[in-house]
């Protein structure tokens, strides 16, 4: 199935640094979701975006729905060790019902 | 509030055996999804149901895989016969599905076929 291009594939950062990651597609999407997955667990929903240009925050996390509707961005400010995990984007195309396409994931390591 | 419940959490079986994975979606959600996650292929949608009806099963690998949703609170994914290449983590997710499409995932079932 289709997968979204997510970058970077992995990041190693110092505690306290800000993090940016993005997700791109050749298709237009109506909805973007961002998830975090810890080892041995299922993905946990962080932020949902429903409108082009929308900027939504959840604590230190901020996500944006790109104006072109073909991309989305996730920023984490002042990273802490518990931010470690794999972050996935997921996009829903028009007229596909509830089906989402998932990105390849960004693995984040925070060095204390 | 209970989230999506999956069982078992871990399953180890021998090639050729039948495997049944179970899922209980969040109460009130009317869409249910089965995903498979591997290092090589990431998260793949296998099948999804809306109001207990299978809508898209194009992701089901082959006839060895089947899924059912007999009622709004229960679904199964069956593999018969299982093969080593079926080893993966299988996730179930559910969503409300009308206007708001946020999917909530269960903890997954780690399947190992030897």
HADDOCK unambig.tbl for C-alpha pairs under 7 A between the chains (distance, minus, plus):
assign (segid A and resid 1 and name CA) (segid B and resid 44 and name CA) 6.98 0.50 0.50
assign (segid A and resid 41 and name CA) (segid B and resid 107 and name CA) 5.00 0.50 0.50
assign (segid A and resid 41 and name CA) (segid B and resid 108 and name CA) 6.74 0.50 0.50
assign (segid A and resid 42 and name CA) (segid B and resid 105 and name CA) 5.73 0.50 0.50
assign (segid A and resid 42 and name CA) (segid B and resid 106 and name CA) 5.66 0.50 0.50
assign (segid A and resid 42 and name CA) (segid B and resid 107 and name CA) 4.40 0.50 0.50
assign (segid A and resid 42 and name CA) (segid B and resid 108 and name CA) 5.88 0.50 0.50
assign (segid A and resid 43 and name CA) (segid B and resid 105 and name CA) 6.03 0.50 0.50
assign (segid A and resid 44 and name CA) (segid B and resid 104 and name CA) 6.98 0.50 0.50
assign (segid A and resid 44 and name CA) (segid B and resid 105 and name CA) 6.78 0.50 0.50
assign (segid A and resid 45 and name CA) (segid B and resid 104 and name CA) 6.71 0.50 0.50
assign (segid A and resid 48 and name CA) (segid B and resid 102 and name CA) 6.96 0.50 0.50
assign (segid A and resid 98 and name CA) (segid B and resid 97 and name CA) 6.31 0.50 0.50
assign (segid A and resid 98 and name CA) (segid B and resid 101 and name CA) 6.18 0.50 0.50
assign (segid A and resid 102 and name CA) (segid B and resid 43 and name CA) 6.52 0.50 0.50
assign (segid A and resid 104 and name CA) (segid B and resid 42 and name CA) 6.12 0.50 0.50
